[in-house]
Amino acid sequence: MKDFVLYSKAFELNELAKTEKQLGNNEVVLCRNFSEKELTDLKETIKKENFPVNFFTCHLLYNQNSKELNKFKNKTEFIGVFGGNVSINKFAVSNKQIDFLISPCNEGRLTFDTAIARTAKENKTEILIPFSQFLNVQFSKRVVLTKNYVFMLKLSNKFKLNSRVVSFAKEVNELRSVKDLEAFKSFLDKKFESVR
């Protein structure tokens, strides 16, 4: 199974690899808005060391920056967009060079609709739901966040999108096992079934 983390200096790669392996993840995607030097240094470290998991890199975009997208599209294994509003979600799913839309919903207004789902299907954009988003939101806002993701999954199921829950951890204590992530996705799907 492949997990995604929001990579920073807080992660020591050996500790991260060991923990992810214990949690049942064989592949880890390190997501970050990299500088070219950071990316080069990280790739060299990954190449030199013999880690118990396979590491991949994902350049993370936080806005609709086509110039930055073109700059990094051949330098990392993946390109992801951190969503959360309608315009950036549309940008992410409209561009075939973007592999992942991460965090398409937030704890405010609904930011994922039928048009976005249809375009994601056409361009085969994978939708990633970060478990850490639920950990780091105020309890009172978690209900709205859950409701928004339940609706997003309703559209995801309708359009047969590839969507899943990932850790997207910022630190080691936010990592979750494969079973936990799958169970949380099932929980959200069951919430959808109970709303029907």
Z-matrix of the N, CA and C atoms (Angstrom, degrees):
N
C 1 1.453
C 2 1.523 1 108.94
N 3 1.315 2 115.88 1 148.44
C 4 1.459 3 122.24 2 -178.09
C 5 1.529 4 109.27 3 -106.26
N 6 1.334 5 116.25 4 127.89
C 7 1.458 6 120.60 5 175.74
C 8 1.523 7 108.55 6 -112.43
N 9 1.315 8 115.50 7 159.49
C 10 1.458 9 122.71 8 -179.85
C 11 1.516 10 108.20 9 -122.27
N 12 1.338 11 116.55 10 136.90
C 13 1.461 12 121.13 11 175.75
C 14 1.519 13 108.67 12 -129.17
N 15 1.322 14 115.63 13 151.47
C 16 1.456 15 121.43 14 173.80
C 17 1.519 16 105.71 15 -86.72
N 18 1.317 17 116.38 16 96.42
C 19 1.459 18 122.57 17 -170.02
C 20 1.529 19 111.69 18 -70.51
N 21 1.329 20 114.56 19 137.36
C 22 1.464 21 121.53 20 173.97
C 23 1.520 22 107.83 21 -152.27
N 24 1.304 23 115.40 22 177.99
C 25 1.469 24 120.83 23 178.75
C 26 1.529 25 111.39 24 -65.76
N 27 1.334 26 117.42 25 -14.95
C 28 1.469 27 120.93 26 178.26
C 29 1.529 28 111.03 27 -65.23
N 30 1.324 29 116.67 28 -23.12
C 31 1.466 30 120.77 29 179.54
C 32 1.520 31 110.05 30 -91.74
N 33 1.313 32 115.55 31 126.41
C 34 1.453 33 121.33 32 169.47
C 35 1.524 34 104.09 33 -95.55
N 36 1.324 35 117.95 34 123.42
C 37 1.467 36 121.27 35 -169.15
C 38 1.524 37 114.09 36 -58.95
N 39 1.333 38 118.28 37 -38.68
C 40 1.470 39 119.81 38 179.19
C 41 1.526 40 111.26 39 -63.74
N 42 1.333 41 116.56 40 -44.40
C 43 1.464 42 121.02 41 178.86
C 44 1.533 43 110.41 42 -65.21
N 45 1.324 44 116.31 43 -43.11
C 46 1.462 45 120.59 44 178.92
C 47 1.525 46 110.73 45 -60.93
N 48 1.330 47 116.75 46 -46.61
C 49 1.468 48 121.06 47 -179.20
C 50 1.525 49 111.17 48 -61.77
N 51 1.322 50 116.47 49 -44.60
C 52 1.463 51 121.14 50 -179.52
C 53 1.535 52 110.83 51 -62.83
N 54 1.329 53 116.38 52 -45.72
C 55 1.469 54 120.74 53 -179.50
C 56 1.522 55 111.23 54 -64.54
N 57 1.333 56 117.04 55 -45.75
C 58 1.473 57 120.61 56 179.89
C 59 1.531 58 110.68 57 -61.46
N 60 1.315 59 117.20 58 -39.19
C 61 1.472 60 120.91 59 178.55
C 62 1.531 61 109.90 60 -62.81
N 63 1.333 62 116.82 61 -44.07
C 64 1.467 63 120.86 62 178.47
C 65 1.526 64 111.67 63 -62.54
N 66 1.321 65 116.53 64 -29.96
C 67 1.466 66 121.42 65 -179.39
C 68 1.534 67 112.67 66 -84.90
N 69 1.336 68 116.59 67 -1.61
C 70 1.462 69 120.22 68 176.26
C 71 1.514 70 115.30 69 95.02
N 72 1.320 71 117.49 70 11.42
C 73 1.465 72 121.02 71 179.06
C 74 1.521 73 110.00 72 -100.44
N 75 1.323 74 116.46 73 126.24
C 76 1.462 75 121.44 74 179.83
C 77 1.521 76 112.66 75 -96.62
N 78 1.322 77 116.14 76 -19.16
C 79 1.456 78 121.37 77 -179.07
C 80 1.523 79 108.78 78 -130.63
N 81 1.338 80 115.73 79 136.99
C 82 1.461 81 121.06 80 -178.87
C 83 1.524 82 108.33 81 -130.16
N 84 1.326 83 114.93 82 126.73
C 85 1.459 84 121.11 83 177.89
C 86 1.526 85 107.63 84 -99.58
N 87 1.327 86 115.50 85 120.59
C 88 1.459 87 122.28 86 -179.56
C 89 1.522 88 108.29 87 -91.93
N 90 1.322 89 116.33 88 108.39
C 91 1.467 90 122.14 89 -176.47
C 92 1.523 91 110.01 90 -99.39
N 93 1.316 92 115.20 91 135.96
C 94 1.464 93 120.01 92 178.63
C 95 1.524 94 108.34 93 -170.01
N 96 1.313 95 116.03 94 155.06
C 97 1.455 96 120.66 95 169.56
C 98 1.530 97 105.04 96 -85.56
N 99 1.334 98 115.37 97 85.98
C 100 1.462 99 122.58 98 -171.84
C 101 1.523 100 111.81 99 -74.75
N 102 1.330 101 115.08 100 150.55
C 103 1.462 102 120.03 101 160.76
C 104 1.528 103 104.43 102 -88.42
N 105 1.313 104 117.04 103 163.18
C 106 1.470 105 118.87 104 -179.29
C 107 1.526 106 111.01 105 -62.13
N 108 1.325 107 117.51 106 -38.91
C 109 1.468 108 120.51 107 179.75
C 110 1.528 109 111.19 108 -65.95
N 111 1.338 110 117.17 109 -45.23
C 112 1.471 111 120.72 110 177.95
C 113 1.524 112 110.69 111 -56.91
N 114 1.309 113 116.03 112 -44.00
C 115 1.457 114 120.86 113 -178.42
C 116 1.522 115 111.08 114 -65.22
N 117 1.322 116 116.97 115 -45.24
C 118 1.466 117 121.33 116 179.01
C 119 1.526 118 110.73 117 -60.95
N 120 1.328 119 117.20 118 -46.86
C 121 1.468 120 121.45 119 179.90
C 122 1.529 121 111.40 120 -61.88
N 123 1.325 122 116.81 121 -43.75
C 124 1.465 123 120.86 122 -179.77
C 125 1.524 124 111.00 123 -63.87
N 126 1.317 125 117.04 124 -44.38
C 127 1.471 126 120.25 125 -179.56
C 128 1.532 127 110.91 126 -63.68
N 129 1.323 128 117.17 127 -37.40
C 130 1.470 129 120.64 128 177.15
C 131 1.528 130 110.54 129 -64.45
N 132 1.316 131 117.29 130 -42.85
C 133 1.468 132 121.63 131 178.44
C 134 1.524 133 110.39 132 -62.07
N 135 1.314 134 116.96 133 -45.43
C 136 1.469 135 121.43 134 -179.96
C 137 1.524 136 110.45 135 -61.93
N 138 1.325 137 116.20 136 -39.18
C 139 1.468 138 121.11 137 -178.43
C 140 1.531 139 111.59 138 -68.79
N 141 1.346 140 116.65 139 -38.35
C 142 1.464 141 121.91 140 -176.72
C 143 1.517 142 113.31 141 -72.39
N 144 1.320 143 116.38 142 -41.77
C 145 1.464 144 121.80 143 -173.31
C 146 1.528 145 111.27 144 -84.67
N 147 1.334 146 114.59 145 158.24
C 148 1.462 147 120.80 146 175.60
C 149 1.532 148 107.80 147 -110.26
N 150 1.320 149 116.31 148 86.96
C 151 1.466 150 121.74 149 -176.94
C 152 1.523 151 110.69 150 -84.39
N 153 1.346 152 117.68 151 152.18
C 154 1.473 153 120.52 152 178.98
C 155 1.534 154 113.61 153 -75.01
N 156 1.329 155 117.73 154 -3.61
C 157 1.470 156 122.12 155 174.85
C 158 1.525 157 107.75 156 -129.64
N 159 1.308 158 116.24 157 161.60
C 160 1.462 159 120.73 158 174.50
C 161 1.522 160 108.77 159 -90.44
N 162 1.324 161 115.95 160 127.42
C 163 1.460 162 121.12 161 177.46
C 164 1.520 163 109.91 162 -99.54
N 165 1.327 164 115.43 163 141.55
C 166 1.459 165 123.00 164 174.30
C 167 1.524 166 107.17 165 -129.18
N 168 1.324 167 116.55 166 160.13
C 169 1.459 168 120.05 167 178.28
C 170 1.523 169 110.24 168 -113.67
N 171 1.318 170 114.60 169 146.35
C 172 1.467 171 122.10 170 178.29
C 173 1.525 172 107.52 171 -136.10
N 174 1.326 173 116.14 172 115.45
C 175 1.464 174 118.89 173 175.77
C 176 1.516 175 107.84 174 -76.74
N 177 1.312 176 115.83 175 127.42
C 178 1.460 177 122.37 176 -174.16
C 179 1.527 178 110.28 177 -103.31
N 180 1.325 179 115.20 178 124.15
C 181 1.462 180 121.43 179 176.20
C 182 1.527 181 109.07 180 -99.64
N 183 1.313 182 115.93 181 138.37
C 184 1.461 183 121.28 182 177.80
C 185 1.529 184 112.58 183 -108.41
N 186 1.334 185 116.01 184 -3.90
C 187 1.460 186 120.04 185 178.08
C 188 1.530 187 109.55 186 -148.74
N 189 1.311 188 116.18 187 179.38
C 190 1.460 189 121.91 188 -175.48
C 191 1.525 190 110.00 189 -84.95
N 192 1.321 191 116.47 190 71.06
C 193 1.451 192 122.03 191 -173.95
C 194 1.526 193 109.96 192 -109.69
N 195 1.328 194 116.87 193 91.44
C 196 1.468 195 121.52 194 -178.68
C 197 1.520 196 111.64 195 -66.03
N 198 1.329 197 117.24 196 -32.27
C 199 1.465 198 121.10 197 178.99
C 200 1.531 199 110.26 198 -63.31
N 201 1.320 200 116.16 199 -46.34
C 202 1.467 201 121.07 200 178.49
C 203 1.530 202 110.79 201 -65.34
N 204 1.324 203 116.71 202 -39.51
C 205 1.464 204 121.51 203 177.03
C 206 1.519 205 110.49 204 -57.72
N 207 1.321 206 117.18 205 -49.04
C 208 1.465 207 121.43 206 -179.66
C 209 1.522 208 111.98 207 -65.15
N 210 1.327 209 116.87 208 -33.03
C 211 1.467 210 121.68 209 179.90
C 212 1.532 211 111.75 210 -65.84
N 213 1.347 212 116.87 211 -35.83
C 214 1.467 213 120.37 212 -173.46
C 215 1.527 214 114.61 213 -106.20
N 216 1.325 215 119.15 214 -5.88
C 217 1.466 216 120.09 215 -171.68
C 218 1.528 217 114.06 216 -60.15
N 219 1.315 218 118.36 217 -28.42
C 220 1.467 219 120.68 218 179.50
C 221 1.527 220 112.75 219 -105.83
N 222 1.327 221 117.00 220 5.65
C 223 1.461 222 120.44 221 -177.36
C 224 1.521 223 112.89 222 -102.65
N 225 1.329 224 117.58 223 -21.62
C 226 1.464 225 121.33 224 177.99
C 227 1.522 226 108.77 225 -120.48
N 228 1.321 227 115.53 226 161.96
C 229 1.470 228 118.87 227 178.50
C 230 1.527 229 111.35 228 -69.54
N 231 1.336 230 116.09 229 -32.51
C 232 1.464 231 120.54 230 -176.37
C 233 1.528 232 110.89 231 -137.62
N 234 1.332 233 113.94 232 156.58
C 235 1.462 234 121.71 233 170.67
C 236 1.524 235 106.77 234 -121.99
N 237 1.315 236 116.47 235 129.58
C 238 1.458 237 121.39 236 177.77
C 239 1.514 238 110.78 237 -126.12
N 240 1.311 239 115.62 238 154.04
C 241 1.461 240 121.31 239 176.60
C 242 1.519 241 108.06 240 -120.79
N 243 1.327 242 116.00 241 129.53
C 244 1.456 243 121.35 242 175.90
C 245 1.517 244 106.72 243 -85.50
N 246 1.332 245 115.71 244 109.86
C 247 1.463 246 121.52 245 -174.44
C 248 1.510 247 112.68 246 -86.56
N 249 1.318 248 114.38 247 -149.82
C 250 1.451 249 119.75 248 177.93
C 251 1.510 250 113.84 249 123.88
N 252 1.348 251 116.36 250 -10.15
C 253 1.462 252 118.84 251 170.50
C 254 1.527 253 108.20 252 -137.74
N 255 1.309 254 116.58 253 160.34
C 256 1.465 255 121.32 254 -171.68
C 257 1.524 256 111.74 255 -60.14
N 258 1.328 257 118.45 256 -44.71
C 259 1.466 258 119.81 257 -175.18
C 260 1.528 259 112.33 258 -66.62
N 261 1.318 260 118.28 259 -41.67
C 262 1.471 261 118.55 260 179.78
C 263 1.526 262 110.95 261 -73.73
N 264 1.341 263 117.88 262 -32.33
C 265 1.466 264 120.18 263 174.51
C 266 1.525 265 110.27 264 -62.11
N 267 1.338 266 117.30 265 -43.33
C 268 1.474 267 121.20 266 178.09
C 269 1.521 268 110.91 267 -62.94
N 270 1.338 269 116.61 268 -43.00
C 271 1.462 270 121.10 269 177.36
C 272 1.528 271 110.52 270 -57.86
N 273 1.327 272 116.52 271 -45.46
C 274 1.468 273 121.30 272 -176.76
C 275 1.522 274 112.29 273 -62.49
N 276 1.314 275 117.45 274 -45.17
C 277 1.467 276 119.75 275 -175.41
C 278 1.523 277 112.55 276 -83.42
N 279 1.334 278 118.01 277 -15.27
C 280 1.466 279 121.36 278 -178.30
C 281 1.519 280 112.91 279 -84.17
N 282 1.314 281 117.48 280 -15.52
C 283 1.455 282 121.20 281 -175.09
C 284 1.527 283 109.98 282 -106.65
N 285 1.321 284 116.93 283 119.00
C 286 1.471 285 121.35 284 -176.94
C 287 1.523 286 113.10 285 -68.45
N 288 1.331 287 117.64 286 -14.28
C 289 1.464 288 120.65 287 178.49
C 290 1.527 289 111.80 288 -80.33
N 291 1.313 290 116.97 289 -11.11
C 292 1.466 291 121.30 290 -179.50
C 293 1.521 292 109.11 291 -94.51
N 294 1.329 293 115.86 292 125.97
C 295 1.465 294 121.83 293 -175.85
C 296 1.522 295 113.06 294 -86.47
N 297 1.348 296 116.79 295 -37.22
C 298 1.461 297 120.52 296 -171.59
C 299 1.521 298 112.09 297 -134.11
N 300 1.313 299 115.29 298 140.42
C 301 1.466 300 122.48 299 165.48
C 302 1.521 301 105.30 300 -106.47
N 303 1.322 302 115.91 301 114.16
C 304 1.459 303 122.31 302 -176.17
C 305 1.527 304 108.48 303 -105.36
N 306 1.308 305 116.18 304 131.60
C 307 1.461 306 122.19 305 176.89
C 308 1.528 307 112.69 306 59.77
N 309 1.339 308 116.81 307 60.36
C 310 1.467 309 119.29 308 -178.52
C 311 1.525 310 114.14 309 -72.57
N 312 1.322 311 117.68 310 -13.12
C 313 1.467 312 121.58 311 -177.82
C 314 1.522 313 110.24 312 -117.75
N 315 1.324 314 114.67 313 160.58
C 316 1.458 315 120.18 314 174.34
C 317 1.521 316 108.76 315 -137.61
N 318 1.320 317 115.94 316 -174.49
C 319 1.465 318 119.68 317 -176.13
C 320 1.524 319 112.19 318 -89.47
N 321 1.323 320 117.05 319 12.43
C 322 1.466 321 121.30 320 177.66
C 323 1.522 322 111.11 321 -107.31
N 324 1.305 323 114.68 322 -128.04
C 325 1.460 324 120.57 323 -178.99
C 326 1.524 325 110.39 324 -72.46
N 327 1.313 326 115.77 325 157.44
C 328 1.459 327 122.07 326 178.98
C 329 1.529 328 109.71 327 -66.52
N 330 1.323 329 117.48 328 131.28
C 331 1.467 330 121.75 329 -175.03
C 332 1.522 331 112.90 330 -123.15
N 333 1.323 332 117.09 331 13.66
C 334 1.464 333 121.69 332 -179.05
C 335 1.522 334 106.95 333 -132.27
N 336 1.331 335 116.47 334 124.28
C 337 1.462 336 119.62 335 -176.17
C 338 1.525 337 111.37 336 -132.30
N 339 1.318 338 115.75 337 -177.70
C 340 1.463 339 121.97 338 -177.05
C 341 1.523 340 111.68 339 -60.77
N 342 1.319 341 117.96 340 -41.27
C 343 1.470 342 121.11 341 -179.72
C 344 1.530 343 110.94 342 -62.56
N 345 1.319 344 116.80 343 -41.67
C 346 1.469 345 120.65 344 178.43
C 347 1.525 346 109.82 345 -65.80
N 348 1.323 347 117.27 346 -43.57
C 349 1.470 348 121.19 347 179.31
C 350 1.525 349 110.89 348 -61.77
N 351 1.314 350 117.01 349 -44.24
C 352 1.472 351 121.24 350 -179.43
C 353 1.534 352 110.70 351 -62.29
N 354 1.331 353 116.90 352 -44.13
C 355 1.466 354 121.08 353 179.62
C 356 1.527 355 110.82 354 -67.20
N 357 1.327 356 117.52 355 -38.31
C 358 1.470 357 121.00 356 176.78
C 359 1.522 358 110.38 357 -60.96
N 360 1.316 359 116.95 358 -39.78
C 361 1.472 360 121.64 359 177.85
C 362 1.525 361 110.12 360 -63.64
N 363 1.334 362 117.09 361 -47.65
C 364 1.471 363 121.63 362 -178.61
C 365 1.527 364 111.78 363 -60.57
N 366 1.323 365 116.92 364 -40.28
C 367 1.468 366 121.11 365 -175.73
C 368 1.523 367 113.83 366 -97.65
N 369 1.340 368 116.51 367 3.87
C 370 1.471 369 122.36 368 177.18
C 371 1.529 370 112.28 369 56.54
N 372 1.321 371 116.09 370 42.09
C 373 1.464 372 121.42 371 177.23
C 374 1.521 373 108.66 372 -83.93
N 375 1.323 374 116.30 373 125.32
C 376 1.462 375 120.51 374 178.75
C 377 1.529 376 109.82 375 -81.11
N 378 1.331 377 115.97 376 138.73
C 379 1.460 378 122.19 377 -178.97
C 380 1.530 379 108.73 378 -103.47
N 381 1.328 380 116.50 379 124.47
C 382 1.459 381 121.66 380 -178.80
C 383 1.524 382 110.39 381 -112.96
N 384 1.320 383 114.98 382 127.96
C 385 1.462 384 122.08 383 178.30
C 386 1.527 385 107.44 384 -102.69
N 387 1.337 386 118.66 385 113.04
C 388 1.462 387 120.51 386 -177.83
C 389 1.530 388 112.27 387 -79.93
N 390 1.326 389 115.85 388 119.10
C 391 1.461 390 120.44 389 177.51
C 392 1.530 391 110.69 390 -60.45
N 393 1.327 392 116.64 391 -35.57
C 394 1.472 393 120.22 392 -178.97
C 395 1.528 394 111.92 393 -61.44
N 396 1.320 395 117.13 394 -24.87
C 397 1.466 396 120.00 395 177.76
C 398 1.531 397 110.51 396 -62.62
N 399 1.322 398 116.41 397 -36.39
C 400 1.468 399 120.85 398 178.28
C 401 1.528 400 111.08 399 -74.01
N 402 1.328 401 117.04 400 -31.54
C 403 1.465 402 120.86 401 178.80
C 404 1.524 403 111.93 402 -69.68
N 405 1.325 404 115.86 403 -33.41
C 406 1.462 405 120.28 404 -169.90
C 407 1.521 406 115.01 405 -101.69
N 408 1.318 407 117.78 406 7.13
C 409 1.462 408 120.36 407 179.00
C 410 1.532 409 108.90 408 -100.19
N 411 1.321 410 116.32 409 148.01
C 412 1.466 411 120.23 410 177.32
C 413 1.518 412 109.56 411 -58.81
N 414 1.323 413 115.33 412 145.68
C 415 1.464 414 120.20 413 -177.10
C 416 1.525 415 111.81 414 -54.98
N 417 1.322 416 117.35 415 -42.81
C 418 1.470 417 120.57 416 -177.47
C 419 1.526 418 112.22 417 -64.23
N 420 1.331 419 117.52 418 -26.31
C 421 1.465 420 121.12 419 -179.87
C 422 1.529 421 112.28 420 -92.15
N 423 1.334 422 116.23 421 -13.10
C 424 1.464 423 120.67 422 -178.72
C 425 1.529 424 111.92 423 -63.67
N 426 1.316 425 116.96 424 -32.11
C 427 1.468 426 121.13 425 179.42
C 428 1.526 427 110.14 426 -63.02
N 429 1.331 428 116.80 427 -46.19
C 430 1.468 429 121.04 428 179.88
C 431 1.525 430 109.99 429 -66.82
N 432 1.331 431 116.98 430 -41.25
C 433 1.464 432 120.85 431 177.76
C 434 1.524 433 110.40 432 -59.55
N 435 1.324 434 117.18 433 -46.02
C 436 1.468 435 121.62 434 178.54
C 437 1.522 436 110.52 435 -61.42
N 438 1.312 437 117.42 436 -44.93
C 439 1.475 438 121.83 437 178.97
C 440 1.532 439 110.47 438 -58.86
N 441 1.332 440 116.98 439 -43.47
C 442 1.464 441 120.48 440 -179.74
C 443 1.526 442 111.70 441 -64.85
N 444 1.339 443 117.07 442 -39.91
C 445 1.465 444 119.43 443 178.31
C 446 1.526 445 111.73 444 -71.75
N 447 1.309 446 117.66 445 -33.52
C 448 1.466 447 120.21 446 176.11
C 449 1.528 448 109.15 447 -61.75
N 450 1.323 449 117.51 448 -43.80
C 451 1.464 450 120.94 449 177.57
C 452 1.530 451 110.67 450 -64.76
N 453 1.352 452 116.52 451 -42.04
C 454 1.459 453 120.04 452 178.25
C 455 1.523 454 110.81 453 -59.91
N 456 1.341 455 117.11 454 -41.41
C 457 1.466 456 120.72 455 178.94
C 458 1.524 457 111.58 456 -68.14
N 459 1.310 458 117.13 457 -31.48
C 460 1.465 459 120.56 458 174.84
C 461 1.528 460 109.07 459 -59.49
N 462 1.328 461 116.87 460 -47.35
C 463 1.468 462 120.65 461 177.57
C 464 1.525 463 111.25 462 -68.02
N 465 1.324 464 116.02 463 -37.56
C 466 1.464 465 120.79 464 178.38
C 467 1.524 466 111.04 465 -60.43
N 468 1.330 467 116.74 466 -43.94
C 469 1.466 468 120.86 467 178.16
C 470 1.524 469 111.27 468 -67.86
N 471 1.314 470 116.96 469 -40.85
C 472 1.466 471 121.47 470 -179.66
C 473 1.524 472 111.23 471 -61.10
N 474 1.333 473 117.07 472 -42.97
C 475 1.461 474 121.72 473 -177.81
C 476 1.532 475 112.79 474 -94.86
N 477 1.338 476 116.40 475 4.76
C 478 1.471 477 122.53 476 179.60
C 479 1.538 478 111.84 477 54.11
N 480 1.325 479 114.83 478 49.44
C 481 1.459 480 120.77 479 177.60
C 482 1.521 481 110.00 480 -80.61
N 483 1.305 482 115.13 481 153.54
C 484 1.454 483 120.94 482 174.05
C 485 1.531 484 106.71 483 -86.17
N 486 1.324 485 116.37 484 102.72
C 487 1.464 486 120.69 485 179.40
C 488 1.520 487 109.00 486 -132.11
N 489 1.340 488 115.10 487 145.43
C 490 1.461 489 119.15 488 179.23
C 491 1.519 490 110.41 489 -156.93
N 492 1.315 491 113.99 490 165.14
C 493 1.465 492 121.39 491 178.07
C 494 1.528 493 108.05 492 -94.81
N 495 1.328 494 115.78 493 134.08
C 496 1.467 495 122.22 494 177.41
C 497 1.528 496 108.22 495 -128.43
N 498 1.318 497 117.26 496 161.03
C 499 1.473 498 120.19 497 -179.66
C 500 1.524 499 111.53 498 -62.37
N 501 1.317 500 116.25 499 -52.30
C 502 1.468 501 124.37 500 -172.82
C 503 1.527 502 109.95 501 49.22
N 504 1.338 503 113.56 502 42.81
C 505 1.461 504 122.24 503 -175.94
C 506 1.522 505 111.36 504 -70.78
N 507 1.319 506 114.89 505 144.71
C 508 1.465 507 121.55 506 174.24
C 509 1.522 508 110.58 507 -97.46
N 510 1.338 509 115.64 508 -16.73
C 511 1.464 510 121.56 509 177.71
C 512 1.528 511 108.25 510 -150.31
N 513 1.313 512 116.12 511 164.32
C 514 1.461 513 121.87 512 -171.88
C 515 1.528 514 112.67 513 -58.04
N 516 1.334 515 118.28 514 -37.82
C 517 1.470 516 119.33 515 -176.89
C 518 1.532 517 113.09 516 -69.94
N 519 1.327 518 118.90 517 -7.56
C 520 1.464 519 121.66 518 175.99
C 521 1.533 520 112.77 519 -93.96
N 522 1.321 521 117.39 520 -5.30
C 523 1.467 522 120.56 521 178.93
C 524 1.523 523 109.85 522 -67.69
N 525 1.315 524 116.31 523 148.01
C 526 1.463 525 121.59 524 179.71
C 527 1.523 526 109.74 525 -133.33
N 528 1.337 527 115.21 526 154.77
C 529 1.464 528 120.56 527 -179.70
C 530 1.522 529 110.24 528 -74.69
N 531 1.308 530 114.76 529 162.27
C 532 1.464 531 121.68 530 176.89
C 533 1.522 532 109.85 531 -55.05
N 534 1.333 533 116.39 532 -45.90
C 535 1.473 534 120.73 533 -178.49
C 536 1.526 535 111.52 534 -62.62
N 537 1.332 536 116.93 535 -40.71
C 538 1.471 537 120.20 536 178.96
C 539 1.523 538 111.29 537 -62.53
N 540 1.324 539 116.31 538 -43.86
C 541 1.464 540 120.44 539 -178.50
C 542 1.524 541 111.29 540 -66.71
N 543 1.338 542 116.07 541 -41.48
C 544 1.471 543 119.65 542 177.58
C 545 1.529 544 110.74 543 -65.80
N 546 1.330 545 116.88 544 -39.18
C 547 1.469 546 120.70 545 179.41
C 548 1.526 547 110.88 546 -65.47
N 549 1.319 548 117.03 547 -37.85
C 550 1.458 549 119.62 548 179.06
C 551 1.528 550 111.04 549 -67.05
N 552 1.326 551 116.56 550 -38.74
C 553 1.479 552 119.78 551 175.89
C 554 1.522 553 109.50 552 -63.05
N 555 1.330 554 117.59 553 -42.23
C 556 1.472 555 120.92 554 177.03
C 557 1.520 556 110.98 555 -61.74
N 558 1.332 557 116.74 556 -40.27
C 559 1.467 558 121.06 557 177.00
C 560 1.528 559 110.51 558 -58.65
N 561 1.329 560 116.79 559 -46.86
C 562 1.466 561 119.90 560 179.30
C 563 1.525 562 111.02 561 -64.18
N 564 1.335 563 116.63 562 -40.04
C 565 1.470 564 120.21 563 177.29
C 566 1.526 565 110.95 564 -63.63
N 567 1.326 566 117.33 565 -39.85
C 568 1.471 567 120.88 566 179.13
C 569 1.524 568 111.01 567 -67.07
N 570 1.328 569 116.47 568 -36.38
C 571 1.462 570 120.04 569 175.16
C 572 1.523 571 109.36 570 -59.34
N 573 1.343 572 115.39 571 -40.36
C 574 1.465 573 120.01 572 178.00
C 575 1.520 574 110.07 573 -63.03
N 576 1.331 575 116.84 574 -43.95
C 577 1.469 576 120.60 575 -179.82
C 578 1.528 577 111.01 576 -62.40
N 579 1.341 578 116.94 577 -38.17
C 580 1.466 579 119.36 578 -178.50
C 581 1.532 580 111.82 579 -72.07
N 582 1.337 581 116.56 580 -23.65
C 583 1.460 582 120.69 581 178.69
C 584 1.525 583 111.07 582 -78.64
N 585 1.319 584 116.80 583 -28.33
C 586 1.475 585 121.86 584 -176.70
C 587 1.453 586 111.96 585 -55.47
